[in-house]
């Protein structure tokens, strides 16, 4: 196969301001565009205003740089960290082409570029450029694999004609999983929902470029199919099965993995059982990702992430007012006072797949893990691997809920902090990958 390209949505708004540094062309007109531009919707069409001149387009326009390597564009007010505690806006610079299109009554700015250049930015955005070279190589391969697997998946969905429905709802349960199935007009988005991509805004070093170049075209495969290679910050000691977090499809390479050289002693590691999960989560067993080494953590936790220090094991406390306001505000229902939170089903890492919320007005089982995390936090709870304690109970209504948890993120696939530790310990990139992706192989596709 040839070297593939990827289209990445950057921002979606009523009006998008950007600056073209260089000369940009379009197949729809002869003018060369440069400098400050504004795109907005006028009577359902895109109106592009550059240098005092207006151009109208019905559905989309693609602006292509005259010189790919030296020209770039800056988009204003790009939101990063959507719904997380560090959400903020910044101006971001990109290379490649800029496509403007209409989606849901708004304009979307999409960056079209080569997969390899995309990866250089992703690795710099997801990891520190000072990470070990083996970690950077490993991350380049999983990021490339995940991206190409998503593109293949969307093609399969498009040709099948089937609707992708990520919700199972009954009178007693509301089960929802989150994935990238909502991206129809482009391949991926630019935030953590897909992979964190910030163009050439963040400085990247030759070390990152060398890691991407050294692994060019390399992907993880299982039974000759590109792996849907997932990753999260910290698995909490055990990686989770794919189907417990996302769609109910089993991937044999995304399964329970003990994140260490050997199984910890004195634990029942069947964390689908409540007693075993509670014992595991309340203690701090040895694991690759159980580290407080700031040098290693700085490879994975960028400036805004480093506000988080307790991620392997953590604790959150909510008053009755706080938890009732969260649940009633973040869900579509009025539970009233929150009487209890009852674990119904756990995955192999101890992450809750189903949680029963018992309220004074309503009782409902919710899932999967991200829906649980979303409803129980202003942004996202660190993970759904937690146990619940109640305190200050008056007339059967707890005055306080204490959640004690493990890990940061969904826990499927590669554990970034664990992989960083392995890199520092001298593990090669292939050893790191095959630790987290059971039975997979590394192959060069282009």
Secondary structure, 3 states (H helix, E strand, C coil): CCCCEEEEEEEEECEEEEEEEEEEEECCEEEEEEEEEEEEEECCEEEEEECCEEEEECCEEEEEECCCCCCEEEEEEEEECCCCCCCEEEEEEECCEEEEEEECCEEEEEEEEEHHHHHHHHHHHHCCCCCCHHHHHHHHHHHHHHHHHHHHHHHHHHHHCCCCCCEEECCCEEEECCCCCCCCCCCEECCCCCCCCCCCCCCCCHHHHHHHHHCCCEEEEECCEECCCCEECECCCEEECHHHCCCCCCCCCCCCEECCCCCCCCCCCCCCCHHHHHHHHHCCCCCCCCCCCHHHHHHHCCCCHHHCCCCCEEEEEEEHHHHHHHHHHHCCCCCCCEEEEEEEEECCCCCEEEEEEEECCCEEEEECHHHHHHHCCCCCCCCCCEEEEEEEEECCEEEEEEEEEECECCCECEEHHHHHHHHHCCCCHHHHHHHHCCCCEEEECC
